[in-house]
């Protein structure tokens, strides 16, 4: 499955490479559209309406203090603030579809 990274932050890209989540040749883009993510494994943060077009999405959650938000982080800072990668599969459903519940085993 093809991977693509959606981020504006070079420190995050370096961190993803350190974790062996992406290869050197993995495409990196700052902003994505449907065609960019369609049927791919996306690493980054996307709005739900766009995430549902990806095959799956992996994010690195960062526990950032307020003063670090929205600023470029070094790879050292990303390492310090990063939580474990989390992968999701997002799908769109009609607004009036009944909710289907599943018991977790």
C-alpha positions as CSV (number, residue, x, y, z in Angstrom):
1,X,0.0,0.0,0.0
2,X,1.4,3.4,-1.0
3,X,2.2,5.8,1.9
4,X,2.1,9.6,1.9
5,X,2.9,12.0,4.7
6,X,0.8,15.1,5.2
7,X,2.7,17.6,7.4
8,X,4.4,21.0,7.3
9,X,6.9,19.9,10.0
10,X,10.3,18.6,9.0
11,X,11.0,17.4,12.6
12,X,8.0,15.0,12.3
13,X,9.2,13.7,9.0
14,X,12.6,12.9,10.5
15,X,10.9,11.2,13.4
16,X,8.8,9.1,11.1
17,X,11.9,8.0,9.3
18,X,13.6,7.1,12.7
19,X,10.7,4.9,13.5
20,X,10.9,3.2,10.1
21,X,7.4,4.2,9.4
22,X,8.4,5.8,6.0
23,X,11.1,5.4,3.5
24,X,13.4,8.1,2.1
25,X,11.3,8.2,-1.1
26,X,7.9,8.5,0.6
27,X,6.0,11.5,-0.7
28,X,5.7,14.4,1.7
29,X,3.1,17.2,1.2
30,X,2.0,20.1,3.3
31,X,-1.7,20.1,2.2
32,X,-3.7,17.3,0.8
33,X,-6.8,16.8,-1.3
34,X,-8.9,13.7,-2.1
35,X,-6.7,12.7,-5.0
36,X,-3.6,12.9,-2.8
37,X,-4.9,10.5,-0.1
38,X,-7.3,8.2,-2.0
39,X,-6.7,4.5,-1.1
40,X,-3.3,5.3,0.5
41,X,-1.9,4.9,4.0
42,X,-1.6,8.5,5.2
43,X,0.7,9.6,8.0
44,X,-0.2,13.0,9.5
45,X,-3.4,14.7,10.6
46,X,-6.4,15.1,8.4
47,X,-9.9,16.3,8.8
48,X,-12.4,13.5,9.0
49,X,-14.0,14.4,5.6
50,X,-10.7,13.8,4.0
51,X,-9.5,10.9,6.2
52,X,-12.5,8.7,4.9
53,X,-10.9,8.7,1.5
54,X,-7.6,7.2,2.7
55,X,-7.2,3.4,3.2
56,X,-6.0,4.2,6.7
57,X,-4.4,7.1,8.6
58,X,-1.6,7.0,11.2
59,X,-1.0,10.0,13.5
60,X,1.7,10.7,16.0
61,X,0.0,12.5,18.8
62,X,2.1,15.2,20.4
63,X,1.5,16.3,24.0
64,X,2.6,19.9,23.4
65,X,2.5,22.7,25.9
66,X,0.6,25.7,24.7
67,X,3.7,27.7,23.8
68,X,4.9,25.0,21.4
69,X,1.7,24.6,19.4
70,X,1.8,25.7,15.8
71,X,5.5,26.1,15.8
72,X,8.2,24.2,14.0
73,X,9.6,21.4,16.2
74,X,13.1,19.9,16.0
75,X,13.2,16.1,15.8
76,X,14.5,16.1,19.4
77,X,11.3,18.0,20.5
78,X,9.1,15.6,18.5
79,X,10.8,12.6,20.2
80,X,10.2,14.2,23.6
81,X,6.5,15.1,23.1
82,X,5.4,12.2,20.9
83,X,3.1,9.4,22.0
84,X,2.9,6.1,20.2
85,X,1.7,6.1,16.6
86,X,-2.1,5.4,16.4
87,X,-3.7,4.1,13.2
88,X,-7.3,4.5,12.2
89,X,-9.7,3.5,9.5
90,X,-12.3,6.2,8.9
91,X,-15.5,5.7,6.9
92,X,-18.3,8.0,6.0
93,X,-21.9,7.0,6.8
94,X,-25.2,8.7,6.1
95,X,-26.4,11.0,8.8
96,X,-29.6,9.0,9.4
97,X,-28.0,5.5,9.3
98,X,-28.7,3.6,12.5
99,X,-25.8,3.2,14.8
100,X,-24.4,-0.3,14.8
101,X,-22.7,-1.3,18.1
102,X,-20.2,-4.1,18.5
103,X,-19.1,-5.6,21.7
104,X,-15.4,-5.7,22.3
105,X,-14.0,-9.0,23.2
